[in-house]
Every structure is written in C-alpha cells, then in structure tokens.
Amino acid sequence: MDTWKQMMDWKRMAEEYFGDQFFAPNPAPSSEIRNENPLCNIYETAQEICCVLALPGLNRTDDVEVLVDPFKLTIQGKLSIPLDSYRLNTEEFQLGEFKREITLPERVHQDPVQAHYRKGLLFIRMLKDTRPGANQRKVNLHWVQE
C-alpha cells in the first residue's frame, strides 16, 4: 500500500474522531476572544449562591457592570493597568474589555444582590429563590379552531 495513502487515511480517521481542526495550527487568540471570560468560581449554601470572579486591574466601580436575572449573571467591563511608560513583554492575564455570562445552578432573587471587590476579586452574593413552584411558569394554552 502507498505510504501517502496510508498517511491520508490516518489523517481522515483522526479528523473524524477529533474534529476537522485537529491538524489546523492553533491561531493566536484575538483580544475579543480571550478577554470575554474572566475566571469564575461558584459557591453555594442552602440559601445563597456566591460567584467569585478574578478581575485584576479593576480601577473603579464604574469599570464593571453586574446584571442579574433569575438564572443568569452577566458581568461586563474593562480591566487595565496604567503602565504607559512600559512596553508589554508577556501577557498571561488578559486586560481590556470583557463580558462573562454565567448560568446559575439555581433560580435566584434579583434583589437584594450584594457585590464587593477586594484584592482583585469580585464577590457577588445572591439569595436562592426557594419558593415552591418558583422554577415553574404556567403557560397559557390558546385554542385555535380551523
């Protein structure tokens, strides 16, 4: 059997198993992609959910916006370190604009929500909505006659 054919058969099988991008070079991450996901840990108790996001370089409360709906938390803003006289040599944590949407493990109340920033971490505490039926919504059925 031809060596080239064997190699192409192996490549085809690897792409079927691993996906079409298996042999594609890893593109350099663009600032749009890599800045949209600050790291997040989610903790919970029986009554509360606490999300902790790593946000080094947050300079003011106006640089971040926190939005809560019953099943989702959205955090967006801008991170920066003012070192204008320096040239960036190596970047391991991302700066610039970001947006992170987090699906919450349980339904939460939209009010009250507490958020505070300490030592590069944003803590967001939300109360769980434990009312019976809070996760259900009745849908009205409309009868359509032909």
N, C-alpha and C positions, 0 to 999 in steps of 0.2 A: 504494500500500500504506500502511496505517496506521502512523504513526511509533511508536506504543506497541507494536504487534505486532512491528515490526522490533526494537525495543529488547528485548522479552521473548524473541524468537528468539535474539538475540545473547547474552543472559544465559544461556539454556538451553544454547547451544553452549559458552560459556565454562565453565559448571559441569560439562558432560560432559567437557571437556578437562582442566580444572584441579581438579575435585572440587567437592563440594557446598558447601564452606566458603569458596569463592573470594570471595564478596561479604559474608561474615559479618564483623562487627567483630572485631578481634583482642582476645580477652579479656585482662584484666590477669592476669599469671602469679600463681598462688597459691604460697604458700610450700612447699606439698607438692610441686608440680611442679618449680619452679625450683631447689630445694635438693637434688634427688636425683642430680645429675650434676656432680661436680667435674671440671674439665678433666683429661685424661689423655693422656700421650704414651707410646708403647710402643716400646722399642728392643730389638734382639736381636743376638746374636753366634751363632756356630755352636753354642755350648754353653749360652747363657744368654738369658733374657728379663728385661728391666728395665722396670717400669712406674713412671712418674713422675706423681704427682698433685699438682695445685695445691690446697693446703689452708691458706690464710691464716687465722689465728685459732685454730689448734690450740694449746691451753694445756697439756695433759698427755697422756701416753701412754694414760691411761685414757679419753680422749675419742674414741679411734678403735679400731676392731676390724678386723683383717685376716684373712680366711678364704681358704684356697687349696684347690681341688680340681684334678684333672688338667687340665681345660680351662677353668676359670673362676676369676676372682679377684673377691672381694667385699670392699668397703671400706665401712664404715658408722661413723657417729659424729656428733659435734656440734662446730660451729665457733662461736666467739663472740669478741667484742672488748668488754672491760668498760669502757664509757664511759657509766656510769649517769647522770652529770650532763648529758649531751648528748642532744639530740633528733636522730634520724636525718633528714637532709635529702635525701640522694641515696644510693641503694644500687646499685652496679654489680657487686660480687661478693657472692655470697649467703652468709648466715650461718644458723645453726640446724642442725637435724638433716639428715643426708644419707645416702644409700645408693647405691652405684655397683657394678654387676655388669659385669665386663669379660670378654668371651670371648677367651681367649688364642689366639694364632696357632698354637701347637703344644702338645702334651702336656708337662706339667712334673711334676717330682718334688714331692711335698707336703712333703718335708723333705730338706735344710735350705732354709729360706727366710729371707732377710735383709731387714729393713725398718729404715730410719732416716729421721728427719725433720730437715731442715736448711733454714733460710731460707724457710719457708713451703711447702716441697716435701716430699712423702713419696716415698721411693725404695723400691721393692720388687723384690728380685732373686731369681729362681727359676732353678733348673737345668732345662734341657730333658731330657726322658726320651727318649733316643735309642736305647733298646734295640730290637733287631729285633722287630717284632710288637707293640710297646708300644701302638700305636694300634688294635690289633685285639683283639677279645674273642670267643672261641668261644662260640657259642650252642648249648646242648643241644637237640636235636630230640626231642620226645616223640611217640611213635606212638600215635594214637588209633584204636581199632577200633570199628566200629559195632556 
